[in-house]
Amino acid sequence: MISVDHGTLVAFSKSFGLFYLIIMSVVALAYALWPANQAQFDKAAKGIIDDEDKPCL
């Protein structure tokens, strides 16, 4: 049976978590900067401003 001590498990989980967060950050950045998504983000950014024709009550 393979025995894994606490220190090894903690080191593995810290490394895995670090790489997971780095990969997810790169994916989110790539999605946000992808040229095909520009129109969608522009529409979302202007949608609130274009919808205001009178003051909120």
Rosetta blueprint (number, residue, H / E / L):
1 M L
2 I L
3 S L
4 V L
5 D L
6 H H
7 G H
8 T H
9 L H
10 V H
11 A H
12 F H
13 S H
14 K H
15 S H
16 F H
17 G H
18 L H
19 F H
20 Y H
21 L H
22 I H
23 I H
24 M H
25 S H
26 V H
27 V H
28 A H
29 L H
30 A H
31 Y H
32 A H
33 L H
34 W L
35 P H
36 A H
37 N H
38 Q H
39 A H
40 Q H
41 F H
42 D H
43 K H
44 A H
45 A H
46 K H
47 G H
48 I H
49 I H
50 D H
51 D L
52 E L
53 D L
54 K L
55 P L
56 C L
57 L L
